[in-house]
Amino acid sequence: MASIEEYTFLSKGAEAEIYLVDFFGLKAVAKKRVSKTYRNPEFDKLFIRNRTKIEGRVLSELYVAGLRVPAVYLVDEEHGVILMEYIEGERLSNIIGKLGINDVLKISREIGKFAAQMHNLGIYHGDYTLANILLNDAGIVVIDFGLSGFSDDIEEYAIDLHLVVRSINATAPHIADVFVKQMLNEYKIHYVGGAEEVVHRMREISARGRYIDRELRKSIMREKYVA
Amino acid sequence: MSIFEKPYELKTPVFYRGEPIRVLGIESTSHTFGAGIVEFRDGKVYFLSNALSQYKPTRGGIHPRESFIHHVNVAPKIISKALDESGLDVKDIDVIAVSVGPGLGPCLRVGSSIARFLASYFNKPVAPVNHAVAHIEIGKLIGGLQDPVIIYVSGGNTMVLTQGNNKYRVIGETLDIPLGNLFDTFAREVGIAPPYVINGNHAVDVCAEWSSEFLPLPYTIKGCDLSFSGLLTAALRIARERLNDKEHLGKVCRSMRETAFNMLIEVAERALMLTNKKSFLLVGGVAANKVLREKMIAVAEQHGVEYYGTPPEVAGDNGLMIAYTGLLHYLYGKTTKPELVFVKQRYRLDEENYPWLP
């Protein structure tokens, strides 16, 4: 691998550091997963390698399918580095409260549609929150597939929806209701499996957690889940 | 150094300048019956006493009825002990605090019945305390942290939280079993417990020393939430292949512990990044675990933030934390009459406002 001489530190996340690099004239982002001293060294290596591998694969599959995610230029599993397209845009979590209602509704539909298209490919995001969705002039771009994976289990799909709902409730509670309604409508249109089932599971997930009122849980969960 | 040696500065603003306030706290949510007394004097909190007795099952896990019987038997002794150690008489107590949930119904009722009796007989107000809130508040007080990312791990809870708008906000929590429960269930099923804790070490920690190998196990994080049930199933399945092989069991134990702690820490790190807080606070029964403490120190160092772990004396369930939280209730006008105190087996800490929170 050709070494990249020039890079600027951009930001630091929980598990990776982000650098801005010039990749043969392209403005690119390098995501480097860092070793954690608290992890068993063997596990650490395996962990970084696996997450990098999956993230690289997911990103390229989605990109090839025409979904708006950063294009992958290069994946180095050994060092836990992914080199990808630099995307201009604002994190939705920072700006959603300031947008007009029409924009919000348009975005909510796009988020629903993206989720459905991604799930149709058997891919889940795993951290589908407003902080991981960028907005620019062309629309939304979904980033950070660090917790993503391949699965045909609707549980994973329902988690994605659950996370958006929780995220909108935390950042902009006053528009959450319409947002969720529009998003789910759009999801149902584009998801090819049984969308009702996914949405129902999403509601059940929200009633998990400990010490939730028994009556509330009963009203949401079907029999096999009631504890 | 003992936690009783020096008083703690109360950092939350309080407009109380009167006589000293003394609070008796009663804890009986699960396997521990505890009574503790704190005194509030000149803006400082003094720990006067902390007495407790634990129900230790001879086989199986906690049987709610057996634990209840234990509590009924020890309650008078423990409360007298707490009073004796503090050198106070019941009449000197100003507020009776009791943990009303979350917990096991029969056990909770022991504490709340005693609290109602004492309060009505001696004509004192009662502070109905949330057990989870008490764990966190005592950690914040001793650690001197005001706005940390809180990691609360015990036999009944596993959550990562922050505070804001007078409320606790749960960033991530377990969707099925708590971390302490994972360890206990595993230890019980493979036959290395009870006793669950020997000289401050959990059976799983003892067992983990039998091997130094590592084996990958299911690692489940869903957004910021955790799930340990798949890890438990997988660990048990592999352990049962060769139950009598000490080294094999040690390998499974070590790997399960490593995986569970790493999951928890990853969520804590994500919460730190998400909220931009500058410190970590580890509370709850599992906070006494040495391996977890070491890992937390390493994480805090890597991120350049402060870390504080509740000392073992008050990490597990105890009456002192209930007394201190009861004091906060009293200072902020959240006490009530004895006839209005009810137990709540399901009582989430994010469902109510706590006026002393930032």
Boltz contact constraints between the chains, C-beta under 6 A:
constraints:
  - contact:
      token1: [A, 13]
      token2: [B, 273]
      max_distance: 6.0
  - contact:
      token1: [A, 14]
      token2: [B, 269]
      max_distance: 6.0
  - contact:
      token1: [A, 14]
      token2: [B, 270]
      max_distance: 6.0
  - contact:
      token1: [A, 14]
      token2: [B, 273]
      max_distance: 6.0
  - contact:
      token1: [A, 37]
      token2: [B, 298]
      max_distance: 6.0
  - contact:
      token1: [A, 38]
      token2: [B, 295]
      max_distance: 6.0
  - contact:
      token1: [A, 38]
      token2: [B, 298]
      max_distance: 6.0
  - contact:
      token1: [A, 38]
      token2: [B, 299]
      max_distance: 6.0
  - contact:
      token1: [A, 39]
      token2: [B, 262]
      max_distance: 6.0
  - contact:
      token1: [A, 40]
      token2: [B, 214]
      max_distance: 6.0
  - contact:
      token1: [A, 40]
      token2: [B, 258]
      max_distance: 6.0
  - contact:
      token1: [A, 42]
      token2: [B, 214]
      max_distance: 6.0
  - contact:
      token1: [A, 43]
      token2: [B, 214]
      max_distance: 6.0
  - contact:
      token1: [A, 127]
      token2: [B, 223]
      max_distance: 6.0
  - contact:
      token1: [A, 159]
      token2: [B, 222]
      max_distance: 6.0
  - contact:
      token1: [A, 163]
      token2: [B, 223]
      max_distance: 6.0
  - contact:
      token1: [A, 208]
      token2: [B, 175]
      max_distance: 6.0
  - contact:
      token1: [A, 209]
      token2: [B, 173]
      max_distance: 6.0
  - contact:
      token1: [A, 211]
      token2: [B, 102]
      max_distance: 6.0
  - contact:
      token1: [A, 211]
      token2: [B, 346]
      max_distance: 6.0
  - contact:
      token1: [A, 211]
      token2: [B, 348]
      max_distance: 6.0
  - contact:
      token1: [A, 213]
      token2: [B, 346]
      max_distance: 6.0
